Amino acid sequence: MTDQLEIHVIELPKLEKCESNGNRPLLNWLAFLNGAPQSEWEHLAAADSELRKVMITLETMSNDLQLWALAEARKKAMHDEASLLDSAHTEGKIEGKIEGKIEGVEEARRNIATGMLREGLAVQLIVKLTGYSAEELVCMQQTDCN
C-alpha cells in the first residue's frame, strides 16, 4: 500500500488452527470478534483492559431495551432503503425497456413510410397504412425531418 497505511487480513475461520506464538492479546480479540461464547469473555479479557471495556459496553448495550429498539429501527430503515433502491432500479430498467421498444417501433414505422414513398405509393394510401399525416410524409420525402 503506502508507508502510512498497512492492512492485515485475518481469516477468522482459520483462527482455531492458529497457535499462540506470543501474540495472545491479538488472538483474544480475534476470538471475541469471531463470536466467542459469553462464558469465555472473562478469560479473554483477563490481560486486556481495552477488550474488557468493549465487552462491558457490548453487554450494556445488549441489555438496554431502548438502545436495542433503536438498533433494530436503524437496521429496518437500512433494509427498507436498500429495498426502495432495488425497486427503483428495477422500475427504471422496465421504463428503459418500454422506451426502447417504443423508439424501435417508431423507427420501423418511419422506415416503412419512407420505403413506401421511395416505391412511389400514393400518399393517401401511406397515410392510411402508417398513421402519418400527409404533411409529415411530404417532409420525409423532401428532407430527413424529425
Buried (B, 14 or more C-beta within 10 A) or exposed (E): EEEEEEEEEEEEEEBEEBEEEEEEEBBBBBBBEEEBEEEEBEEBBEEBEEBBEBBEEEEEEEEEEEEEEEEEEEEEEEEEEEEEEEEEEEEEEEEEEEEEEEEEEEEEBBEBBBEBBEEEEEBEEBBEEBEBEEEBBBBBBEEEEE
